[in-house]
Every structure is written in C-alpha cells, then in structure tokens.
Amino acid sequence: MTDRIAWEEPFCGEGNNCFRLGTDPDGNAYIAIAGAEDTYLTDTREALRTLILDIKAGKADHLL
C-alpha cells in the first residue's frame, strides 16, 4: 500500500522529531513518523485539510 502514497518531505522540529504527510490517488491522506512510513495514521484529504487549518488557527496551541 505504501508504494501508492506520495510522501512530502519531512517536517522536522528540533532533534529527530520529523513527521511526513502523504496522499494517494484515492483521496486518502497519511501522517507518519519519518523513517516509519509503514506505520501511519490515515483519513480523508478533507480531514487532513481541516487538521492543518485548525492547527494554523491556533486550536492546538494548548499542546505546545
């Protein structure tokens, strides 16, 4: 399955905290730890879009 996922370059924080986002031709979105792309969280692209927009809007700031 992971051969159908188009992974973006990793998003890294300080140290080795790197995440990757990906999509497939069927409209699914994926989040994985860089280097462990075979173990991923998946949902729709719309769900990923909502997550990113909510994070950008500050709705996850309490986790920082």
C-alpha positions as YAML, in Angstrom:
chain: A
units: angstrom
residues:
- id: 1
  name: MET
  ca: [0.00, 0.00, 0.00]
- id: 2
  name: THR
  ca: [2.76, 2.49, 0.88]
- id: 3
  name: ASP
  ca: [4.00, 2.35, -2.71]
- id: 4
  name: ARG
  ca: [0.85, 4.29, -3.74]
- id: 5
  name: ILE
  ca: [1.44, 7.04, -1.16]
- id: 6
  name: ALA
  ca: [3.15, 10.20, -2.39]
- id: 7
  name: TRP
  ca: [5.05, 11.37, 0.71]
- id: 8
  name: GLU
  ca: [6.02, 15.01, 1.21]
- id: 9
  name: GLU
  ca: [9.44, 15.94, 2.55]
- id: 10
  name: PRO
  ca: [9.60, 15.52, 6.36]
- id: 11
  name: PHE
  ca: [8.51, 18.33, 8.66]
- id: 12
  name: CYS
  ca: [11.09, 18.38, 11.45]
- id: 13
  name: GLY
  ca: [11.27, 20.09, 14.81]
- id: 14
  name: GLU
  ca: [14.34, 20.19, 16.98]
- id: 15
  name: GLY
  ca: [16.20, 16.90, 17.20]
- id: 16
  name: ASN
  ca: [14.71, 13.95, 15.37]
- id: 17
  name: ASN
  ca: [11.03, 14.91, 15.64]
- id: 18
  name: CYS
  ca: [10.11, 14.51, 11.98]
- id: 19
  name: PHE
  ca: [6.66, 13.80, 10.54]
- id: 20
  name: ARG
  ca: [5.67, 13.12, 6.96]
- id: 21
  name: LEU
  ca: [2.38, 13.84, 5.23]
- id: 22
  name: GLY
  ca: [1.27, 11.94, 2.17]
- id: 23
  name: THR
  ca: [-1.65, 11.37, -0.15]
- id: 24
  name: ASP
  ca: [-2.76, 8.64, -2.53]
- id: 25
  name: PRO
  ca: [-4.75, 8.63, -5.79]
- id: 26
  name: ASP
  ca: [-7.92, 7.56, -3.95]
- id: 27
  name: GLY
  ca: [-8.20, 10.78, -1.93]
- id: 28
  name: ASN
  ca: [-6.72, 9.47, 1.31]
- id: 29
  name: ALA
  ca: [-4.22, 11.37, 3.47]
- id: 30
  name: TYR
  ca: [-1.49, 9.91, 5.69]
- id: 31
  name: ILE
  ca: [0.66, 11.05, 8.60]
- id: 32
  name: ALA
  ca: [3.72, 9.06, 9.69]
- id: 33
  name: ILE
  ca: [6.94, 9.47, 11.61]
- id: 34
  name: ALA
  ca: [9.82, 9.91, 9.16]
- id: 35
  name: GLY
  ca: [11.54, 6.57, 8.72]
- id: 36
  name: ALA
  ca: [8.46, 4.63, 9.85]
- id: 37
  name: GLU
  ca: [6.16, 5.26, 6.88]
- id: 38
  name: ASP
  ca: [4.81, 1.70, 7.01]
- id: 39
  name: THR
  ca: [3.05, 2.63, 10.28]
- id: 40
  name: TYR
  ca: [0.75, 5.55, 9.53]
- id: 41
  name: LEU
  ca: [-2.45, 7.27, 10.51]
- id: 42
  name: THR
  ca: [-4.88, 7.65, 7.63]
- id: 43
  name: ASP
  ca: [-8.06, 9.62, 6.92]
- id: 44
  name: THR
  ca: [-9.50, 11.64, 4.05]
- id: 45
  name: ARG
  ca: [-7.71, 14.57, 2.45]
- id: 46
  name: GLU
  ca: [-10.53, 16.77, 3.76]
- id: 47
  name: ALA
  ca: [-9.80, 15.60, 7.31]
- id: 48
  name: LEU
  ca: [-6.10, 16.41, 6.83]
- id: 49
  name: ARG
  ca: [-7.02, 19.81, 5.39]
- id: 50
  name: THR
  ca: [-9.22, 20.54, 8.42]
- id: 51
  name: LEU
  ca: [-6.46, 19.42, 10.81]
- id: 52
  name: ILE
  ca: [-3.88, 21.69, 9.17]
- id: 53
  name: LEU
  ca: [-6.24, 24.68, 9.08]
- id: 54
  name: ASP
  ca: [-7.21, 24.18, 12.73]
- id: 55
  name: ILE
  ca: [-3.56, 23.96, 13.76]
- id: 56
  name: LYS
  ca: [-2.77, 27.12, 11.80]
- id: 57
  name: ALA
  ca: [-5.72, 28.83, 13.53]
- id: 58
  name: GLY
  ca: [-4.20, 28.05, 16.92]
- id: 59
  name: LYS
  ca: [-6.63, 25.37, 18.04]
- id: 60
  name: ALA
  ca: [-3.76, 23.11, 19.14]
- id: 61
  name: ASP
  ca: [-1.64, 25.78, 20.84]
- id: 62
  name: HIS
  ca: [-2.50, 24.35, 24.26]
- id: 63
  name: LEU
  ca: [-0.42, 21.28, 23.31]
- id: 64
  name: LEU
  ca: [2.74, 23.35, 22.96]
...
